[in-house]
Amino acid sequence: VVPGMTRVVQAAGRLIRSPEDTGVIALFDQRFLHAPYRHYLPGDWFPEEGTSALVGDPARAAEEFFRMIGMRQP
């Protein structure tokens, strides 16, 4: 589990390099929400308590994210 999860976090780190960078990191597997996988992911990747990290339509969620921050989707 550890080597694979290290690669997941490193791959995401290639997207976000500085505070000015903006992007969407999408993990398409519910296993990432549960132990042991979630333990290896940064805590700030998950929403606050009482909200869901699951998204029914990832493409629409990404589009809404870029619209919300006022950035054209790449």
PDB file of N, CA, C and O in Angstrom:
ATOM      1  N   VAL A   1       0.823  -1.202   0.000  1.00  0.00           N
ATOM      2  CA  VAL A   1       0.000   0.000   0.000  1.00  0.00           C
ATOM      3  C   VAL A   1       0.864   1.261   0.000  1.00  0.00           C
ATOM      4  O   VAL A   1       0.577   2.209  -0.731  1.00  0.00           O
ATOM      5  N   VAL A   2       1.914   1.277   0.812  1.00  0.00           N
ATOM      6  CA  VAL A   2       2.717   2.495   0.980  1.00  0.00           C
ATOM      7  C   VAL A   2       3.357   2.977  -0.326  1.00  0.00           C
ATOM      8  O   VAL A   2       3.212   4.155  -0.655  1.00  0.00           O
ATOM      9  N   PRO A   3       4.058   2.130  -1.084  1.00  0.00           N
ATOM     10  CA  PRO A   3       4.668   2.653  -2.317  1.00  0.00           C
ATOM     11  C   PRO A   3       3.637   3.213  -3.299  1.00  0.00           C
ATOM     12  O   PRO A   3       3.876   4.238  -3.937  1.00  0.00           O
ATOM     13  N   GLY A   4       2.506   2.547  -3.416  1.00  0.00           N
ATOM     14  CA  GLY A   4       1.467   3.022  -4.333  1.00  0.00           C
ATOM     15  C   GLY A   4       0.879   4.350  -3.902  1.00  0.00           C
ATOM     16  O   GLY A   4       0.650   5.227  -4.735  1.00  0.00           O
ATOM     17  N   MET A   5       0.635   4.508  -2.620  1.00  0.00           N
ATOM     18  CA  MET A   5       0.061   5.753  -2.121  1.00  0.00           C
ATOM     19  C   MET A   5       1.068   6.896  -2.199  1.00  0.00           C
ATOM     20  O   MET A   5       0.689   8.045  -2.424  1.00  0.00           O
ATOM     21  N   THR A   6       2.328   6.588  -2.018  1.00  0.00           N
ATOM     22  CA  THR A   6       3.367   7.607  -2.185  1.00  0.00           C
ATOM     23  C   THR A   6       3.342   8.128  -3.612  1.00  0.00           C
ATOM     24  O   THR A   6       3.479   9.330  -3.838  1.00  0.00           O
ATOM     25  N   ARG A   7       3.169   7.244  -4.566  1.00  0.00           N
ATOM     26  CA  ARG A   7       3.109   7.655  -5.981  1.00  0.00           C
ATOM     27  C   ARG A   7       1.872   8.504  -6.269  1.00  0.00           C
ATOM     28  O   ARG A   7       1.939   9.455  -7.047  1.00  0.00           O
ATOM     29  N   VAL A   8       0.750   8.166  -5.647  1.00  0.00           N
ATOM     30  CA  VAL A   8      -0.475   8.952  -5.829  1.00  0.00           C
ATOM     31  C   VAL A   8      -0.246  10.388  -5.361  1.00  0.00           C
ATOM     32  O   VAL A   8      -0.573  11.334  -6.077  1.00  0.00           O
ATOM     33  N   VAL A   9       0.308  10.553  -4.177  1.00  0.00           N
ATOM     34  CA  VAL A   9       0.542  11.889  -3.622  1.00  0.00           C
ATOM     35  C   VAL A   9       1.592  12.640  -4.445  1.00  0.00           C
ATOM     36  O   VAL A   9       1.449  13.841  -4.674  1.00  0.00           O
ATOM     37  N   GLN A  10       2.634  11.956  -4.887  1.00  0.00           N
ATOM     38  CA  GLN A  10       3.659  12.600  -5.718  1.00  0.00           C
ATOM     39  C   GLN A  10       3.078  13.058  -7.051  1.00  0.00           C
ATOM     40  O   GLN A  10       3.400  14.147  -7.525  1.00  0.00           O
ATOM     41  N   ALA A  11       2.232  12.245  -7.653  1.00  0.00           N
ATOM     42  CA  ALA A  11       1.612  12.620  -8.929  1.00  0.00           C
ATOM     43  C   ALA A  11       0.748  13.867  -8.750  1.00  0.00           C
ATOM     44  O   ALA A  11       0.768  14.762  -9.594  1.00  0.00           O
ATOM     45  N   ALA A  12       0.005  13.928  -7.675  1.00  0.00           N
ATOM     46  CA  ALA A  12      -0.817  15.109  -7.401  1.00  0.00           C
ATOM     47  C   ALA A  12       0.064  16.329  -7.165  1.00  0.00           C
ATOM     48  O   ALA A  12      -0.298  17.440  -7.553  1.00  0.00           O
ATOM     49  N   GLY A  13       1.200  16.133  -6.542  1.00  0.00           N
ATOM     50  CA  GLY A  13       2.125  17.231  -6.286  1.00  0.00           C
ATOM     51  C   GLY A  13       2.689  17.843  -7.552  1.00  0.00           C
ATOM     52  O   GLY A  13       3.128  18.993  -7.541  1.00  0.00           O
ATOM     53  N   ARG A  14       2.683  17.107  -8.623  1.00  0.00           N
ATOM     54  CA  ARG A  14       3.153  17.652  -9.906  1.00  0.00           C
ATOM     55  C   ARG A  14       2.162  18.662 -10.474  1.00  0.00           C
ATOM     56  O   ARG A  14       2.533  19.517 -11.279  1.00  0.00           O
ATOM     57  N   LEU A  15       0.910  18.563 -10.057  1.00  0.00           N
ATOM     58  CA  LEU A  15      -0.116  19.505 -10.501  1.00  0.00           C
ATOM     59  C   LEU A  15      -0.029  20.814  -9.715  1.00  0.00           C
ATOM     60  O   LEU A  15      -0.113  21.897 -10.294  1.00  0.00           O
ATOM     61  N   ILE A  16       0.135  20.712  -8.424  1.00  0.00           N
ATOM     62  CA  ILE A  16       0.150  21.879  -7.544  1.00  0.00           C
ATOM     63  C   ILE A  16       1.567  22.076  -7.019  1.00  0.00           C
ATOM     64  O   ILE A  16       2.004  21.368  -6.111  1.00  0.00           O
ATOM     65  N   ARG A  17       2.279  23.037  -7.592  1.00  0.00           N
ATOM     66  CA  ARG A  17       3.676  23.288  -7.218  1.00  0.00           C
ATOM     67  C   ARG A  17       3.855  24.531  -6.359  1.00  0.00           C
ATOM     68  O   ARG A  17       4.812  24.624  -5.590  1.00  0.00           O
ATOM     69  N   SER A  18       2.935  25.489  -6.486  1.00  0.00           N
ATOM     70  CA  SER A  18       3.069  26.738  -5.734  1.00  0.00           C
ATOM     71  C   SER A  18       1.685  27.198  -5.279  1.00  0.00           C
ATOM     72  O   SER A  18       0.675  26.688  -5.765  1.00  0.00           O
ATOM     73  N   PRO A  19       1.626  28.153  -4.355  1.00  0.00           N
ATOM     74  CA  PRO A  19       0.327  28.650  -3.886  1.00  0.00           C
ATOM     75  C   PRO A  19      -0.525  29.264  -5.000  1.00  0.00           C
ATOM     76  O   PRO A  19      -1.746  29.348  -4.867  1.00  0.00           O
ATOM     77  N   GLU A  20       0.100  29.686  -6.082  1.00  0.00           N
ATOM     78  CA  GLU A  20      -0.643  30.294  -7.187  1.00  0.00           C
ATOM     79  C   GLU A  20      -1.236  29.253  -8.136  1.00  0.00           C
ATOM     80  O   GLU A  20      -2.111  29.585  -8.936  1.00  0.00           O
ATOM     81  N   ASP A  21      -0.784  28.015  -8.064  1.00  0.00           N
ATOM     82  CA  ASP A  21      -1.272  26.962  -8.954  1.00  0.00           C
ATOM     83  C   ASP A  21      -2.682  26.536  -8.558  1.00  0.00           C
ATOM     84  O   ASP A  21      -3.035  26.505  -7.379  1.00  0.00           O
ATOM     85  N   THR A  22      -3.470  26.213  -9.564  1.00  0.00           N
ATOM     86  CA  THR A  22      -4.840  25.767  -9.352  1.00  0.00           C
ATOM     87  C   THR A  22      -5.077  24.544 -10.211  1.00  0.00           C
ATOM     88  O   THR A  22      -4.641  24.493 -11.362  1.00  0.00           O
ATOM     89  N   GLY A  23      -5.761  23.568  -9.662  1.00  0.00           N
ATOM     90  CA  GLY A  23      -6.057  22.375 -10.437  1.00  0.00           C
ATOM     91  C   GLY A  23      -7.022  21.473  -9.701  1.00  0.00           C
ATOM     92  O   GLY A  23      -7.430  21.756  -8.575  1.00  0.00           O
ATOM     93  N   VAL A  24      -7.374  20.398 -10.347  1.00  0.00           N
ATOM     94  CA  VAL A  24      -8.293  19.415  -9.782  1.00  0.00           C
ATOM     95  C   VAL A  24      -7.574  18.084  -9.694  1.00  0.00           C
ATOM     96  O   VAL A  24      -7.023  17.593 -10.679  1.00  0.00           O
ATOM     97  N   ILE A  25      -7.585  17.513  -8.516  1.00  0.00           N
ATOM     98  CA  ILE A  25      -7.030  16.179  -8.300  1.00  0.00           C
ATOM     99  C   ILE A  25      -8.216  15.258  -8.091  1.00  0.00           C
ATOM    100  O   ILE A  25      -8.954  15.415  -7.118  1.00  0.00           O
ATOM    101  N   ALA A  26      -8.412  14.306  -8.977  1.00  0.00           N
ATOM    102  CA  ALA A  26      -9.555  13.395  -8.895  1.00  0.00           C
ATOM    103  C   ALA A  26      -9.058  11.966  -8.714  1.00  0.00           C
ATOM    104  O   ALA A  26      -8.284  11.455  -9.524  1.00  0.00           O
ATOM    105  N   LEU A  27      -9.508  11.338  -7.651  1.00  0.00           N
ATOM    106  CA  LEU A  27      -9.182   9.942  -7.373  1.00  0.00           C
ATOM    107  C   LEU A  27     -10.463   9.141  -7.592  1.00  0.00           C
ATOM    108  O   LEU A  27     -11.409   9.256  -6.813  1.00  0.00           O
ATOM    109  N   PHE A  28     -10.495   8.340  -8.638  1.00  0.00           N
ATOM    110  CA  PHE A  28     -11.715   7.653  -9.050  1.00  0.00           C
ATOM    111  C   PHE A  28     -11.841   6.260  -8.448  1.00  0.00           C
ATOM    112  O   PHE A  28     -11.977   5.274  -9.172  1.00  0.00           O
ATOM    113  N   ASP A  29     -11.795   6.185  -7.145  1.00  0.00           N
ATOM    114  CA  ASP A  29     -11.973   4.900  -6.472  1.00  0.00           C
ATOM    115  C   ASP A  29     -12.349   5.177  -5.024  1.00  0.00           C
ATOM    116  O   ASP A  29     -11.659   5.937  -4.344  1.00  0.00           O
ATOM    117  N   GLN A  30     -13.416   4.584  -4.548  1.00  0.00           N
ATOM    118  CA  GLN A  30     -13.880   4.837  -3.187  1.00  0.00           C
ATOM    119  C   GLN A  30     -12.911   4.328  -2.131  1.00  0.00           C
ATOM    120  O   GLN A  30     -13.012   4.721  -0.968  1.00  0.00           O
ATOM    121  N   ARG A  31     -11.983   3.471  -2.505  1.00  0.00           N
ATOM    122  CA  ARG A  31     -10.999   2.981  -1.529  1.00  0.00           C
ATOM    123  C   ARG A  31     -10.207   4.123  -0.905  1.00  0.00           C
ATOM    124  O   ARG A  31      -9.787   4.031   0.248  1.00  0.00           O
ATOM    125  N   PHE A  32     -10.000   5.197  -1.661  1.00  0.00           N
ATOM    126  CA  PHE A  32      -9.229   6.325  -1.136  1.00  0.00           C
ATOM    127  C   PHE A  32      -9.918   7.015   0.039  1.00  0.00           C
ATOM    128  O   PHE A  32      -9.284   7.789   0.756  1.00  0.00           O
ATOM    129  N   LEU A  33     -11.200   6.748   0.243  1.00  0.00           N
ATOM    130  CA  LEU A  33     -11.945   7.364   1.342  1.00  0.00           C
ATOM    131  C   LEU A  33     -11.793   6.614   2.657  1.00  0.00           C
ATOM    132  O   LEU A  33     -12.188   7.118   3.709  1.00  0.00           O
ATOM    133  N   HIS A  34     -11.223   5.413   2.606  1.00  0.00           N
ATOM    134  CA  HIS A  34     -11.196   4.540   3.780  1.00  0.00           C
ATOM    135  C   HIS A  34      -9.777   4.075   4.106  1.00  0.00           C
ATOM    136  O   HIS A  34      -8.867   4.160   3.281  1.00  0.00           O
ATOM    137  N   ALA A  35      -9.619   3.580   5.339  1.00  0.00           N
ATOM    138  CA  ALA A  35      -8.334   3.005   5.770  1.00  0.00           C
ATOM    139  C   ALA A  35      -8.045   1.765   4.929  1.00  0.00           C
ATOM    140  O   ALA A  35      -8.973   1.062   4.530  1.00  0.00           O
ATOM    141  N   PRO A  36      -6.791   1.492   4.659  1.00  0.00           N
ATOM    142  CA  PRO A  36      -5.611   2.241   5.071  1.00  0.00           C
ATOM    143  C   PRO A  36      -5.259   3.371   4.114  1.00  0.00           C
ATOM    144  O   PRO A  36      -4.380   4.178   4.418  1.00  0.00           O
ATOM    145  N   TYR A  37      -5.923   3.447   2.967  1.00  0.00           N
ATOM    146  CA  TYR A  37      -5.534   4.396   1.925  1.00  0.00           C
ATOM    147  C   TYR A  37      -5.642   5.854   2.368  1.00  0.00           C
ATOM    148  O   TYR A  37      -4.723   6.642   2.145  1.00  0.00           O
ATOM    149  N   ARG A  38      -6.760   6.211   2.993  1.00  0.00           N
ATOM    150  CA  ARG A  38      -6.982   7.614   3.375  1.00  0.00           C
ATOM    151  C   ARG A  38      -5.891   8.113   4.322  1.00  0.00           C
ATOM    152  O   ARG A  38      -5.534   9.291   4.294  1.00  0.00           O
ATOM    153  N   HIS A  39      -5.374   7.238   5.142  1.00  0.00           N
ATOM    154  CA  HIS A  39      -4.332   7.601   6.107  1.00  0.00           C
ATOM    155  C   HIS A  39      -3.097   8.198   5.411  1.00  0.00           C
ATOM    156  O   HIS A  39      -2.403   9.030   5.996  1.00  0.00           O
ATOM    157  N   TYR A  40      -2.827   7.787   4.190  1.00  0.00           N
ATOM    158  CA  TYR A  40      -1.627   8.231   3.471  1.00  0.00           C
ATOM    159  C   TYR A  40      -1.846   9.498   2.646  1.00  0.00           C
ATOM    160  O   TYR A  40      -0.900  10.018   2.055  1.00  0.00           O
ATOM    161  N   LEU A  41      -3.071   9.997   2.599  1.00  0.00           N
ATOM    162  CA  LEU A  41      -3.373  11.203   1.830  1.00  0.00           C
ATOM    163  C   LEU A  41      -3.364  12.422   2.748  1.00  0.00           C
ATOM    164  O   LEU A  41      -3.724  12.315   3.920  1.00  0.00           O
ATOM    165  N   PRO A  42      -2.955  13.580   2.227  1.00  0.00           N
ATOM    166  CA  PRO A  42      -2.957  14.799   3.045  1.00  0.00           C
ATOM    167  C   PRO A  42      -4.365  15.112   3.569  1.00  0.00           C
ATOM    168  O   PRO A  42      -5.342  15.009   2.828  1.00  0.00           O
ATOM    169  N   GLY A  43      -4.461  15.487   4.822  1.00  0.00           N
ATOM    170  CA  GLY A  43      -5.750  15.777   5.437  1.00  0.00           C
ATOM    171  C   GLY A  43      -6.521  16.887   4.756  1.00  0.00           C
ATOM    172  O   GLY A  43      -7.752  16.871   4.752  1.00  0.00           O
ATOM    173  N   ASP A  44      -5.815  17.859   4.174  1.00  0.00           N
ATOM    174  CA  ASP A  44      -6.522  18.973   3.533  1.00  0.00           C
ATOM    175  C   ASP A  44      -7.104  18.606   2.168  1.00  0.00           C
ATOM    176  O   ASP A  44      -7.708  19.451   1.508  1.00  0.00           O
ATOM    177  N   TRP A  45      -6.929  17.364   1.744  1.00  0.00           N
ATOM    178  CA  TRP A  45      -7.572  16.901   0.519  1.00  0.00           C
ATOM    179  C   TRP A  45      -9.038  16.568   0.748  1.00  0.00           C
ATOM    180  O   TRP A  45      -9.792  16.397  -0.210  1.00  0.00           O
ATOM    181  N   PHE A  46      -9.442  16.475   1.989  1.00  0.00           N
ATOM    182  CA  PHE A  46     -10.797  16.060   2.308  1.00  0.00           C
ATOM    183  C   PHE A  46     -11.591  17.239   2.835  1.00  0.00           C
ATOM    184  O   PHE A  46     -11.054  18.097   3.535  1.00  0.00           O
ATOM    185  N   PRO A  47     -12.885  17.279   2.493  1.00  0.00           N
ATOM    186  CA  PRO A  47     -13.720  18.383   2.976  1.00  0.00           C
ATOM    187  C   PRO A  47     -13.881  18.330   4.490  1.00  0.00           C
ATOM    188  O   PRO A  47     -13.533  17.346   5.142  1.00  0.00           O
ATOM    189  N   GLU A  48     -14.410  19.403   5.017  1.00  0.00           N
ATOM    190  CA  GLU A  48     -14.638  19.476   6.458  1.00  0.00           C
ATOM    191  C   GLU A  48     -15.623  18.399   6.893  1.00  0.00           C
ATOM    192  O   GLU A  48     -16.380  17.864   6.083  1.00  0.00           O
ATOM    193  N   GLU A  49     -15.598  18.095   8.169  1.00  0.00           N
ATOM    194  CA  GLU A  49     -16.497  17.104   8.747  1.00  0.00           C
ATOM    195  C   GLU A  49     -17.944  17.447   8.398  1.00  0.00           C
ATOM    196  O   GLU A  49     -18.338  18.613   8.436  1.00  0.00           O
ATOM    197  N   GLY A  50     -18.716  16.446   8.065  1.00  0.00           N
ATOM    198  CA  GLY A  50     -20.125  16.666   7.764  1.00  0.00           C
ATOM    199  C   GLY A  50     -20.415  16.888   6.293  1.00  0.00           C
ATOM    200  O   GLY A  50     -21.576  17.018   5.905  1.00  0.00           O
ATOM    201  N   THR A  51     -19.368  16.933   5.458  1.00  0.00           N
ATOM    202  CA  THR A  51     -19.583  17.052   4.016  1.00  0.00           C
ATOM    203  C   THR A  51     -19.033  15.804   3.349  1.00  0.00           C
ATOM    204  O   THR A  51     -18.306  15.027   3.969  1.00  0.00           O
ATOM    205  N   SER A  52     -19.376  15.619   2.104  1.00  0.00           N
ATOM    206  CA  SER A  52     -18.975  14.408   1.398  1.00  0.00           C
ATOM    207  C   SER A  52     -17.836  14.683   0.431  1.00  0.00           C
ATOM    208  O   SER A  52     -17.791  15.729  -0.216  1.00  0.00           O
ATOM    209  N   ALA A  53     -16.918  13.733   0.341  1.00  0.00           N
ATOM    210  CA  ALA A  53     -15.826  13.833  -0.623  1.00  0.00           C
ATOM    211  C   ALA A  53     -16.222  13.170  -1.941  1.00  0.00           C
ATOM    212  O   ALA A  53     -15.483  13.242  -2.922  1.00  0.00           O
ATOM    213  N   LEU A  54     -17.382  12.527  -1.961  1.00  0.00           N
ATOM    214  CA  LEU A  54     -17.835  11.856  -3.174  1.00  0.00           C
ATOM    215  C   LEU A  54     -18.503  12.854  -4.107  1.00  0.00           C
ATOM    216  O   LEU A  54     -19.232  13.742  -3.665  1.00  0.00           O
ATOM    217  N   VAL A  55     -18.249  12.701  -5.391  1.00  0.00           N
ATOM    218  CA  VAL A  55     -18.841  13.569  -6.403  1.00  0.00           C
ATOM    219  C   VAL A  55     -19.538  12.679  -7.415  1.00  0.00           C
ATOM    220  O   VAL A  55     -18.929  11.758  -7.959  1.00  0.00           O
ATOM    221  N   GLY A  56     -20.805  12.947  -7.670  1.00  0.00           N
ATOM    222  CA  GLY A  56     -21.565  12.137  -8.611  1.00  0.00           C
ATOM    223  C   GLY A  56     -21.100  12.315 -10.053  1.00  0.00           C
ATOM    224  O   GLY A  56     -21.038  11.344 -10.806  1.00  0.00           O
ATOM    225  N   ASP A  57     -20.778  13.530 -10.438  1.00  0.00           N
ATOM    226  CA  ASP A  57     -20.359  13.830 -11.808  1.00  0.00           C
ATOM    227  C   ASP A  57     -19.041  14.609 -11.745  1.00  0.00           C
ATOM    228  O   ASP A  57     -19.054  15.837 -11.654  1.00  0.00           O
ATOM    229  N   PRO A  58     -17.903  13.902 -11.792  1.00  0.00           N
ATOM    230  CA  PRO A  58     -16.603  14.572 -11.645  1.00  0.00           C
ATOM    231  C   PRO A  58     -16.349  15.674 -12.669  1.00  0.00           C
ATOM    232  O   PRO A  58     -15.780  16.710 -12.324  1.00  0.00           O
ATOM    233  N   ALA A  59     -16.758  15.472 -13.915  1.00  0.00           N
ATOM    234  CA  ALA A  59     -16.523  16.496 -14.941  1.00  0.00           C
ATOM    235  C   ALA A  59     -17.284  17.771 -14.602  1.00  0.00           C
ATOM    236  O   ALA A  59     -16.745  18.871 -14.724  1.00  0.00           O
ATOM    237  N   ARG A  60     -18.516  17.626 -14.184  1.00  0.00           N
ATOM    238  CA  ARG A  60     -19.315  18.798 -13.821  1.00  0.00           C
ATOM    239  C   ARG A  60     -18.740  19.479 -12.576  1.00  0.00           C
ATOM    240  O   ARG A  60     -18.723  20.707 -12.496  1.00  0.00           O
ATOM    241  N   ALA A  61     -18.274  18.694 -11.612  1.00  0.00           N
ATOM    242  CA  ALA A  61     -17.680  19.259 -10.395  1.00  0.00           C
ATOM    243  C   ALA A  61     -16.422  20.058 -10.735  1.00  0.00           C
ATOM    244  O   ALA A  61     -16.204  21.134 -10.179  1.00  0.00           O
ATOM    245  N   ALA A  62     -15.597  19.540 -11.640  1.00  0.00           N
ATOM    246  CA  ALA A  62     -14.386  20.259 -12.056  1.00  0.00           C
ATOM    247  C   ALA A  62     -14.755  21.550 -12.777  1.00  0.00           C
ATOM    248  O   ALA A  62     -14.151  22.596 -12.541  1.00  0.00           O
ATOM    249  N   GLU A  63     -15.745  21.471 -13.652  1.00  0.00           N
ATOM    250  CA  GLU A  63     -16.200  22.658 -14.373  1.00  0.00           C
ATOM    251  C   GLU A  63     -16.702  23.726 -13.397  1.00  0.00           C
ATOM    252  O   GLU A  63     -16.381  24.906 -13.542  1.00  0.00           O
ATOM    253  N   GLU A  64     -17.480  23.311 -12.415  1.00  0.00           N
ATOM    254  CA  GLU A  64     -17.994  24.245 -11.407  1.00  0.00           C
ATOM    255  C   GLU A  64     -16.855  24.846 -10.582  1.00  0.00           C
ATOM    256  O   GLU A  64     -16.891  26.029 -10.245  1.00  0.00           O
ATOM    257  N   PHE A  65     -15.852  24.038 -10.259  1.00  0.00           N
ATOM    258  CA  PHE A  65     -14.694  24.532  -9.512  1.00  0.00           C
ATOM    259  C   PHE A  65     -14.003  25.650 -10.280  1.00  0.00           C
ATOM    260  O   PHE A  65     -13.721  26.710  -9.720  1.00  0.00           O
ATOM    261  N   PHE A  66     -13.728  25.419 -11.561  1.00  0.00           N
ATOM    262  CA  PHE A  66     -13.038  26.435 -12.353  1.00  0.00           C
ATOM    263  C   PHE A  66     -13.911  27.676 -12.532  1.00  0.00           C
ATOM    264  O   PHE A  66     -13.397  28.795 -12.545  1.00  0.00           O
ATOM    265  N   ARG A  67     -15.197  27.494 -12.668  1.00  0.00           N
ATOM    266  CA  ARG A  67     -16.106  28.635 -12.779  1.00  0.00           C
ATOM    267  C   ARG A  67     -16.097  29.435 -11.468  1.00  0.00           C
ATOM    268  O   ARG A  67     -16.077  30.665 -11.484  1.00  0.00           O
ATOM    269  N   MET A  68     -16.111  28.726 -10.343  1.00  0.00           N
ATOM    270  CA  MET A  68     -16.144  29.370  -9.030  1.00  0.00           C
ATOM    271  C   MET A  68     -14.903  30.237  -8.795  1.00  0.00           C
ATOM    272  O   MET A  68     -15.002  31.308  -8.195  1.00  0.00           O
ATOM    273  N   ILE A  69     -13.752  29.789  -9.258  1.00  0.00           N
ATOM    274  CA  ILE A  69     -12.531  30.572  -9.039  1.00  0.00           C
ATOM    275  C   ILE A  69     -12.275  31.564 -10.173  1.00  0.00           C
ATOM    276  O   ILE A  69     -11.272  32.277 -10.171  1.00  0.00           O
ATOM    277  N   GLY A  70     -13.200  31.600 -11.147  1.00  0.00           N
ATOM    278  CA  GLY A  70     -13.084  32.562 -12.232  1.00  0.00           C
ATOM    279  C   GLY A  70     -12.002  32.234 -13.233  1.00  0.00           C
ATOM    280  O   GLY A  70     -11.366  33.130 -13.788  1.00  0.00           O
ATOM    281  N   MET A  71     -11.793  30.962 -13.463  1.00  0.00           N
ATOM    282  CA  MET A  71     -10.740  30.521 -14.383  1.00  0.00           C
ATOM    283  C   MET A  71     -11.355  29.654 -15.475  1.00  0.00           C
ATOM    284  O   MET A  71     -12.191  28.792 -15.205  1.00  0.00           O
ATOM    285  N   ARG A  72     -10.935  29.892 -16.697  1.00  0.00           N
ATOM    286  CA  ARG A  72     -11.396  29.042 -17.791  1.00  0.00           C
ATOM    287  C   ARG A  72     -10.821  27.655 -17.641  1.00  0.00           C
ATOM    288  O   ARG A  72      -9.633  27.489 -17.365  1.00  0.00           O
ATOM    289  N   GLN A  73     -11.664  26.662 -17.823  1.00  0.00           N
ATOM    290  CA  GLN A  73     -11.211  25.276 -17.698  1.00  0.00           C
ATOM    291  C   GLN A  73     -10.221  24.963 -18.807  1.00  0.00           C
ATOM    292  O   GLN A  73     -10.460  25.289 -19.970  1.00  0.00           O
ATOM    293  N   PRO A  74      -9.093  24.322 -18.443  1.00  0.00           N
ATOM    294  CA  PRO A  74      -8.085  23.989 -19.455  1.00  0.00           C
ATOM    295  C   PRO A  74      -8.594  22.955 -20.439  1.00  0.00           C
ATOM    296  O   PRO A  74      -7.870  22.565 -21.354  1.00  0.00           O
TER     297      PRO A  74
END
